[in-house]
């Protein structure tokens, strides 16, 4: 049986349609009302999961973060998160709103206090960001909650991911892994779907997928063709919003397209190189069988001058057997333009 994890009633693995995660993250810029508008758009798009980011800045960062400016921003990471974080009451309200809309709410905790808040909120699962993949103390803390985990692995090596994997295995925590490139946006040539495949080969008993930060759905769709079971992209209700992650977000239309297209590609996977039984209607007219191209007398030798291969494929002797017939004799007189039958050949 192929590996899978389960979040509430949703099974996630190669035997099920890919799970598309709409990450509103901090795209709401600290506004609960904007966050709800994004949730509404995610529901209209058909999303099953809305993902948030839980930031309790004082527990998440030291004062040194006030001097660190991300590559996609002009102010410090401390200032960004302070501005964009929802307080506990607002985050509870957001979770309730998502669930009222019939979707699953998950979130990424960036600190121990954030993880504890989400535990108190009774979230269905935890999403671990790439920056926390090697934060082993935090991973051990989260593993103690007994909830499923989706682990992003950007900026990490297979060795550092293996340590995180072992933490969850030791705790008996159901988990999946995502390949990620943490550039916002990610240039096409740095997506590296081969790294996702490496991740799968290293941990073959774990569902895998892609957390993507490019500008369209192509990377995610390529990932599905390679076996991905989870697709995550940042999400916004419209691209005119401001914020550091809007540029690499999908809107309602792109999300709906990703859900539909990923399911179609999932259905295309697998199979074996053999005719599908449904192809018989095409085989009947497309294949060729051996036919007479001249009148043949009883006892006459079959040659390329009196037999050849022609459509349709409804005759008894397929084109691939043509050379086996050459040199044999006719068991009866045969008219021109007849499909040759087995009893026409003298043994």
C-alpha positions in Angstrom: 0.0 0.0 0.0 1.3 3.5 -0.9 2.1 5.8 2.0 -0.4 8.4 3.1 -1.3 10.6 6.0 -4.7 11.8 7.0 -5.8 15.2 8.2 -9.4 14.9 9.5 -11.2 13.0 6.8 -8.7 13.9 4.0 -6.3 11.2 3.0 -3.1 12.5 1.4 -0.8 10.3 -0.7 -0.2 9.0 -4.2 -3.5 7.1 -4.3 -5.6 10.3 -3.7 -5.9 13.6 -5.7 -3.2 16.1 -4.8 -4.0 18.3 -1.9 -3.7 22.0 -2.8 -3.0 24.3 0.2 -3.9 27.9 -0.2 -1.5 29.8 2.1 -2.8 33.2 3.0 0.1 33.4 5.4 0.7 37.0 6.2 -0.9 38.4 3.0 -3.6 39.9 5.1 -1.1 42.4 6.5 -2.5 41.9 10.0 -6.2 42.5 9.1 -8.7 39.9 10.1 -11.3 41.3 7.7 -8.8 41.0 4.8 -8.0 37.5 5.9 -11.7 36.6 5.8 -12.0 38.0 2.3 -9.1 35.8 1.2 -10.8 32.8 2.9 -14.0 33.6 0.9 -11.9 33.6 -2.3 -10.2 30.3 -1.4 -13.6 28.7 -0.8 -14.9 29.9 -4.2 -11.8 28.4 -5.8 -12.5 25.0 -4.3 -9.6 24.9 -1.8 -9.7 22.2 0.8 -7.1 23.7 3.1 -6.3 27.3 4.1 -3.0 27.8 5.8 -2.0 30.7 8.1 1.2 31.7 9.8 1.2 32.1 13.6 3.7 34.7 14.7 4.2 35.6 18.4 7.1 37.9 17.7 8.6 38.2 21.2 9.0 34.5 21.4 10.0 34.0 17.8 12.8 36.5 17.4 15.5 38.2 19.3 16.2 41.8 19.0 18.9 41.1 16.3 16.0 40.4 13.9 15.4 44.2 13.9 18.5 44.5 11.8 17.7 41.7 9.2 16.0 42.8 6.1 14.6 40.0 3.8 15.4 40.0 0.1 11.9 40.8 -0.9 11.3 43.7 1.6 12.7 47.1 2.6 12.1 46.8 6.3 13.3 44.3 8.9 11.7 40.9 9.4 10.9 41.9 12.9 8.9 44.9 11.7 7.1 42.8 9.0 6.0 40.1 11.4 5.0 42.6 14.1 2.8 44.4 11.6 1.3 41.3 10.1 0.8 39.0 13.1 -2.8 38.3 14.2 -3.4 38.2 18.0 -4.8 35.0 19.5 -8.4 36.2 19.4 -8.2 37.1 15.8 -6.5 33.9 14.9 -9.2 31.9 16.7 -11.8 33.9 14.8 -10.0 33.2 11.5 -9.9 29.4 12.2 -13.5 29.4 13.1 -14.4 31.3 9.9 -12.4 28.8 7.7 -14.1 25.8 9.3 -17.5 27.4 8.9 -16.8 27.6 5.2 -16.1 23.8 5.2 -12.3 24.0 4.8 -9.5 22.8 7.0 -7.4 25.4 8.9 -3.7 24.7 9.5 -0.9 27.0 10.4 2.8 27.3 10.6 4.1 28.1 14.1 7.4 30.0 14.2 8.0 29.6 17.9 7.2 27.4 20.9 4.5 29.9 22.0 3.0 29.8 18.6 2.9 26.0 18.6 1.3 26.1 22.0 -1.4 28.5 20.8 -2.2 26.3 17.9 -2.4 23.3 20.2 -4.9 25.2 22.4 -6.8 26.0 19.3 -6.9 22.3 18.4 -5.7 22.6 14.9 -6.0 19.5 12.7 -2.3 19.6 11.6 0.9 21.6 11.7 2.8 23.0 8.8 6.5 23.4 9.4 8.2 26.1 7.4 11.6 25.5 5.8 13.3 27.8 8.3 12.2 25.6 11.1 13.1 22.3 9.4 16.4 22.2 11.3 15.0 23.8 14.5 15.0 20.4 16.2 14.0 21.6 19.6 10.9 23.1 18.2 10.2 20.0 16.1 10.5 17.8 19.1 8.0 20.1 21.0 5.5 20.0 18.1 5.9 16.2 17.7 4.6 15.8 21.3 1.1 17.1 20.2 0.4 14.0 18.2 -1.0 15.9 15.2 0.0 15.3 11.5 2.8 17.5 10.2 3.6 18.8 6.8 7.4 19.6 6.7 8.9 22.0 4.2 12.6 21.4 3.6 13.9 24.4 1.7 17.4 25.6 2.4 18.2 22.2 3.9 20.3 19.2 2.9 19.2 15.6 2.9 21.2 15.1 6.1 19.5 17.9 8.0 16.1 16.8 6.7 16.9 13.2 7.9 17.3 14.5 11.4 13.9 16.1 11.3 12.3 13.0 9.8 13.8 10.9 12.6 12.2 13.1 15.2 8.7 12.6 13.8 9.3 8.9 13.3 10.5 8.5 16.9 7.4 10.3 18.1 5.0 8.3 15.8 3.9 11.5 14.2 2.3 11.2 10.8 4.1 13.5 8.4 4.8 14.5 4.8 7.7 16.4 3.3 7.8 19.2 0.8 10.6 20.4 -1.4 10.9 24.2 -1.4 13.1 27.0 -2.8 12.9 29.9 -0.5 13.2 32.8 -2.9 10.2 35.2 -3.3 9.6 34.8 -6.2 11.6 31.8 -7.2 13.3 31.9 -10.7 12.2 29.0 -12.9 15.7 27.5 -13.1 15.9 27.3 -9.3 12.7 25.2 -8.7 14.8 22.0 -9.0 12.1 19.3 -9.3 15.0 16.9 -9.2 15.6 17.8 -5.6 12.0 16.8 -4.9 12.6 13.5 -6.5 15.7 13.0 -4.4 13.7 13.8 -1.3 11.2 11.0 -2.3 14.0 8.5 -2.9 15.6 9.3 0.4 12.3 8.9 2.3 10.2 6.5 0.1 7.7 5.7 2.9 6.7 9.4 3.3 4.2 11.3 1.1 5.9 14.2 -0.6 5.1 17.4 -2.6 6.1 20.9 -3.5 5.8 24.2 -1.7 6.3 26.7 -4.6 7.1 30.4 -4.9 7.2 30.9 -8.6 4.8 33.1 -10.5 2.5 30.5 -12.0 1.2 26.9 -11.6 3.8 25.2 -13.9 6.1 24.0 -11.2 3.3 22.5 -9.2 1.9 20.7 -12.2 5.3 19.4 -13.1 5.6 18.1 -9.5 2.3 16.2 -9.8 3.6 14.5 -12.9 6.6 13.3 -10.8 4.4 12.0 -8.0 3.7 14.9 -5.7 0.7 14.5 -3.4 0.7 18.0 -1.8 1.0 21.4 -3.5 1.3 24.6 -1.6 1.3 28.2 -2.9 0.7 31.5 -1.3 -2.8 32.8 -1.9 -4.5 36.1 -2.2 -8.0 37.2 -3.3 -6.6 39.5 -5.9 -3.1 40.5 -7.1 -3.6 44.2 -6.3 -3.0 43.6 -2.6 0.3 44.8 -1.1 2.7 42.7 0.9 6.0 40.8 0.4 4.4 37.5 -0.7 1.7 38.8 -3.0 4.0 38.6 -6.0 4.4 34.9 -5.8 0.8 34.2 -4.7 -2.0 32.6 -6.7 -5.4 34.3 -6.9 -8.8 32.7 -7.0 -8.7 31.8 -10.7 -5.2 30.4 -10.5 -6.1 28.3 -7.5 -9.1 26.9 -9.2 -7.0 26.0 -12.2 -4.4 24.4 -10.1 -6.9 22.2 -8.3 -8.5 21.1 -11.5 -5.3 20.6 -13.5 -3.4 18.8 -10.7 -6.3 16.3 -10.4 -6.2 15.7 -14.1 -2.5 15.1 -14.1 -2.8 12.8 -11.1 -5.3 10.8 -13.1 -2.8 10.6 -16.0 0.0 9.0 -13.8 0.8 5.4 -13.8 -0.3 2.7 -16.2 1.7 0.3 -18.3 2.8 0.2 -21.9 0.1 -1.9 -23.4 -3.1 -1.2 -25.4 -5.9 0.0 -23.2 -9.0 -2.1 -23.7 -10.9 1.1 -24.6 -8.5 1.5 -27.6 -10.0 -1.4 -29.4 -12.4 0.8 -31.4 -9.4 2.6 -32.8 -7.3 -0.6 -33.3 -10.1 -1.9 -35.5 -9.5 0.8 -38.1 -6.0 2.0 -37.4 -4.1 -1.4 -37.5 -3.3 -3.2 -40.8 -3.9 -6.8 -41.7 -2.7 -9.0 -44.6 -4.8 -8.7 -47.7 -4.7 -9.9 -51.3 -3.7 -7.4 -53.9 -4.2 -9.7 -56.9 -6.3 -12.8 -57.7 -4.5 -15.9 -56.2 -4.9 -19.5 -57.5 -5.1 -22.5 -55.2 -1.5 -23.6 -54.5 0.0 -20.3 -55.6 2.9 -19.0 -53.5 2.2 -15.9 -51.5 4.6 -13.0 -52.5 4.7 -9.3 -52.2 3.2 -9.2 -55.7 -0.1 -10.8 -54.5 -0.4 -9.9 -50.9 0.2 -6.8 -48.8 -0.9 -5.1 -45.6 -3.9 -2.7 -45.4 -6.3 -1.2 -43.0 -8.6 -2.0 -41.2 -7.3 -4.1 -38.4 -10.3 -6.4 -38.4 -8.6 -9.3 -40.3 -7.2 -12.4 -38.8 -3.6 -11.9 -39.8 -1.9 -8.8 -38.5 0.7 -6.8 -40.4 3.4 -8.1 -38.0 2.8 -11.6 -39.3 3.2 -10.6 -43.0 6.7 -12.0 -43.5 5.7 -15.3 -41.9 3.2 -15.7 -44.8 5.5 -15.1 -47.6 6.6 -18.3 -49.4 3.7 -20.3 -48.2 0.9 -21.5 -50.6 -2.7 -20.7 -50.9 -5.1 -23.4 -49.7 -7.8 -22.1 -52.0 -8.5 -19.7 -54.8 -8.8 -16.2 -53.4 -10.2 -13.1 -55.0 -8.4 -9.7 -55.1 -8.8 -7.3 -52.1 -9.8 -9.9 -49.5 -8.5 -10.0 -46.0 -6.4 -13.2 -45.7 -7.6 -15.8 -43.3 -5.7 -18.5 -41.5 -7.5 -21.3 -43.4 -6.3 -19.7 -46.6 -2.7 -20.8 -45.9 -1.7 -24.3 -46.7 0.4 -25.8 -44.0 
